[in-house]
């Protein structure tokens, strides 16, 4: 396994862990890695919105969160297929937090759904 593949696995684990624990700061160091890109103008604006969405998730969810990866890939505006990370609480049917993750050319690109 190549170095960037190991980094990619680590970044995804940190992202999922941060969401499950409802603590955005757990992902901060992973976000600074060179192989991480975002669909936001910069990583600072991504982190600010990610932190806001984690805080909203924390205040609107009941109990612990669980992670589910959509079986189907999501086609973004550019026609690329992304993974959809859904985080559900113990009560609600709809996910409390949705992230889109695209792995391409040795990079990982992140986006947060506002809904």
Secondary structure as GFF3:
##gff-version 3
##sequence-region A 1 115
A	DSSP	alpha_helix	3	20	.	.	.	ID=ss1
A	DSSP	three_ten_helix	24	27	.	.	.	ID=ss2
A	DSSP	alpha_helix	28	31	.	.	.	ID=ss3
A	DSSP	beta_strand	36	38	.	.	.	ID=ss4
A	DSSP	alpha_helix	43	60	.	.	.	ID=ss5
A	DSSP	beta_strand	66	69	.	.	.	ID=ss6
A	DSSP	beta_strand	74	75	.	.	.	ID=ss7
A	DSSP	beta_strand	81	88	.	.	.	ID=ss8
A	DSSP	beta_strand	97	104	.	.	.	ID=ss9
A	DSSP	beta_strand	107	112	.	.	.	ID=ss10
###
